[in-house]
Amino acid sequence: MSDAKKPWGGRFEKSPSAFLEQYGASLMVDRRMWAQDIKGSIAHARMLAKQGIITSADADEIESGLNDVFRSISEGEFEFRIADEDIHMAIERTLTDKIGTAGGRLHTARSRNDQVALDTRMYCKDAAVDLIGHVNELRSALLHVAQEHHGVVMPGYTHMQKAQPVLFGHHLLAYYWMLTRDVTRLRHAYEAADVLPLGSAALAGTTFDIDRQFVADTLGFDAVGPNSMDSVSDRDFLLDLTYACTVGMVHLSRLCEELILWSTEEFGFITMDDSFSTGSSIMPQKKNPDFAELTRGKTGRVVGDLTGLLVMLKGLPLAYNKDMQEDKEGAFDAIDTFADGLRAMEGMISTMYVNTETMLAGAQGGFMAATDLADYLVGTGMPFRQAHEVVGRLVLKLEREGRTLQDMSTQEFLDTDPAFQADAIDSVDIYGVVARRVSVGGTGNDAVLDQLLVARDALAVDATWTEAHRD
């Protein structure tokens, strides 16, 4: 490409080498923002005509030409050239080739600095809405499985040691609420991006009598950036979205870890569907939870995406710097990876087989009714610390004998401590242990049913918001 065709070529006598042109180009990364770039340019052209900065005829010609470019890209006919550097210049070059002089007027009263900020914000808004949709699908799958298996008891763990029995649905709902917080973070990222930067120009604003509020209203932005320097250099919204993706991936990774453990022969709580498993090239018997493992592994790259963005931004002076060209690749990777992970996880949850009898058998071991037995003694007036010691000695005795609390007879309870009565045996029944957790948010049957209702209401609210904000 000759110097004359560079957007900045008039000042220069030499061009970058072919290597540096390739090195400095961002087109292969930012080309995915083509729809946002065209929409922003159309809104900008309409505003320029409204303000009398360009003629209505030029604006109409620009809009028609941009619509042609839109169709060309959407139908796969557009030629992307590295020499254009970025998606903004690729579209403007094609537009000018199509309509001539009028195309050269489009860039009046704007800079690539505020243009790229606009495109990135629009893209992030769209991505946040799409991600919330995927999160909601996984939340719905968790609710469905929890409802379908209501009443199924499994062991609950702390320190990966058996602790207390819980309902399987209660366990799944813990992940539902994690994902609900992910929706909150994604909505915050959407709101952070919902501020119009266009009109800030390179860093100081413009001498033209533009109407930024008109552009904001046209593009659906809630506010206009109040400071031109901040508007072109702010990437907090991108950090917010990448952070939301990172936390979301950590949540998926935790759930994947549990599915991987539960699907082992040692646990046997679930069986992964064949369509979400793979085999071994040498061991015919193997059925590996590869996609859960892969999702867990991909979490590391998203953590890296966030770290890279933070480090890139940490030392930048105002206003725009070329470093900021590196803001999108990692963020786009985080968005894509989180979206793919959500889709994979929704499929795994929806299709897995739950081995309810194995879960119940697991809940019978590990002395998981010990706390309830101590609570029984507290109910007789014994101080909790003393009750804790009495039950601890009993557990130690049974452990040495290879027995559980459920193996004890009524007479054995009576012989253990004078505080025990005949009804002490009821306190170690596993179903009773679960049912007594009646506190709000607890694992008792009725409490979990109430939690399911609250969860469904919350999902409905978030689904309504998502549909209202789809472009």
Secondary structure, 3 states (H helix, E strand, C coil): CCHHHCCCHHHCCCCCCHHHHHHHCCHHHHHHHHHHHHHHHHHHHHHHHHCCCCCHHHHHHHHHHHHHHHHHHHCCCCCCCHHHCCHHHHHHHHHHHHHCHHHHCCCCCCCHHHHHHHHHHHHHHHHHHHHHHHHHHHHHHHHHHHHHCCCCEEEEEECCEEEEEEEHHHHHHHHHHHHHHHHHHHHHHHHHHCEECCCCCCCCCCCCCCCHHHHHHHHCCCEECCCHHHHHHCCHHHHHHHHHHHHHHHHHHHHHHHHHHHCCCCCCCEECCHHHCECCCCCCCCCECHHHHHHHHHHHHHHHHHHHHHHHHCCCCCCCCHHHHHHHHHHHHHHHHHHHHHHHHHHHHHHCEECHHHHHHHHHCCCCCHHHHHHHHHHCCCCHHHHHHHHHHHHHHHHHHCCCHHHCCHHHHHHHCCCCCHHHHHHHCHHHHHHCCCCCCCCCHHHHHHHHHHHHHHHHHHHHHHHHHCC
